[in-house]
Amino acid sequence: MEETVEYAQATGLLGGVWLLVAIPLLSAAVLLLLGRRADRWGHWLGVAAIGAAFVLGLSFFFQLRGLENKSVELSLWDFIAVGDLRVDFGLLFDPLAAVFVLLITGVGFLIHLYAVEYMAHDAGRRRFFAYFNLFVAAMLLLVLGNNYVMLYVGWEGVGLASYLLISFWYERPSAATAGKKAFLMNRVGDAGLAIAIFIMFATLGTTQYDEVFNGVGALTGATVLILGLLLLLGAAGKSGQFPLQAWLPDAMEGPTPVSALIHAATMVTAGVYLIARSNPIFSANSTLQLVVLSVGALTLLMGCIIGAAKDDIKRVLAWSTVSQIGYMFLGVGLGGGAYALAIIHLLAHGFFKANMFLGAGSVMHGMKDQVDIRRFGGLWKHMKITWLTFMMGWLAIIGFPGLSGYFSKEPIIASAFEREDWTAWLFGGAALLGAGLTAFYMTRLFVLTFHGPKRWTEDIEHPHESPKLMTIPLILLAAGSVAAGGLMVMNGGVASWLAPVLGEEAAGEAHGVLSHEVINILSLLVTALGAGLAWFLFRAGTATAPQPAGVLVTAARRNLYADAVNEAVFEKPGIFLTRALVYLDNRGIDGLVNGLAAAVGGGSGRLRRMQTGFVRSYATSILAGALLVMAAFLAVQAGWLA
């Protein structure tokens, strides 16, 4: 029998949960409105805002622990009231939202603190912290909203903030292009999420979480499948999963703290959150779960293969994020107790990935912004704190026994082998192979960066350790990389805490095609094999220029041709459609596009052409979304989704 979802009204201290969003949002507004007058102290306001949000989040967390229901709802005002459509501007603070709040504000605070020194010599530091605060505020709204419309508002806010931060150094063509790529690719996923919300209202008459989840049982199997696939499309876009993964590695064009915030605490976790929050929908259809599993398994292997062929330290870490999020999708696709396992891995990943991204920034700081790991080597002697802290992140991500990744990733692999049919071998094997490949390419990264002979360019004489404002966050994140996983699984830990939202944890006596002991041994063996092979191959360094390679390595260096596929399937048809519209009504469409481009800022001819291309691409995505909305509306009217 399905349980009815109900939320109590927030009272007392929990009545101030809205401050979690309001404080960083207000800070962002102050920094943007005051402009240069806040240049001297604006960065500290940004840090203080996230620190205050973390303290509040921690107090709300302990307050929630004392409640029997462990879920409170705060209704602020009517957001939309048109006809039968009623959307509440309300917040939901429950066990799932609480752990995300602590991750976003806790890890986010350390990244903000690190950024004070990292961006110290940047003329736009105050503006950077305004965007940083806006990013955190949008992500908090996303995880705290009590309905899908509120989630969508935060979802779009995260997309906007990521665009502003990825293209922060917009004078660089590569950064401007990366920002546009992230923005536009995410619009594809966002269109899926928007249509899913429309279908919810058309079939259930509501977008409130509790009402949607209580009404899932009344929907047909086809409706649940379509609804879930559209939600999955949105999740894949935000979390950089197949087929919308191509934007995420290019996001490295932004400052390193942006990479850390996107990959560890905010944007890429949003897709996992969406599926976990929507677990009553995904658990209601086995075909839907199979699709999620397939996306996760395929993406985790793609990330490993491509990561092994990259030489840019940040891009290797970016592809490792794509792969590790794949493990999380594998967890939520497995359902049941594996939902909690995915969230545990997400939290552990937040520590060790932020640790390694900030460690990469520390290396770049000491090496005059060099990013090519083939030109590093021997840095452990000169940057001992960065070396030790990065080592903790490396050991955690490869699943070294006793560290956080071992306690979070290994149970997902074991759960994949617990399926009752041949897919246990398929998905379990993919997860196991991914563990070996992860150990290989992450060890390659670690060895080439910190060990072996020095291979620096002539302009770098003495690499140096980073200042304390950068190393202190590294030390704290390294401690989390070591201990977070064990603490989260101790005495039921996070799984028991999340049970009211995600369901009870699996009893543990189930066995699939292999026992847990055998799986654990196999996982350790493939990890040791991958790490040992990488150490043997790269301990003496590597070539300073790409060598002729086989088909697989060439494909991996070209991101398995994902960009080429996207260009052929999406970009060129979109350009053709836009040009066709311009041809049909040159005066109307072209005038509108050029007018919008001019309104964006004018500028040089080259800049105007870039702006015009951006507006045209965005207009095409809007048109495509409108066509999808019309198709969904007609399907509802025809009774196909009744």
PyMOL commands that set and color helices and strands:
alter all, ss='L'
color gray80, all
select helices_A, chain A and resi 12-16+19-38+42-65+95-118+125-144+148-166+173-204+209-218+221-239+247-253+256-265+269-277+279-282+286-307+313-334+338-366+373-375+379-381+384-397+404-416+423-450+468-502+516-538+551-557+559-584+586-600+605-637
alter helices_A, ss='H'
color red, helices_A
select strands_A, chain A and resi 8-9+72-82+85-93
alter strands_A, ss='S'
color yellow, strands_A
deselect
rebuild
show_as cartoon
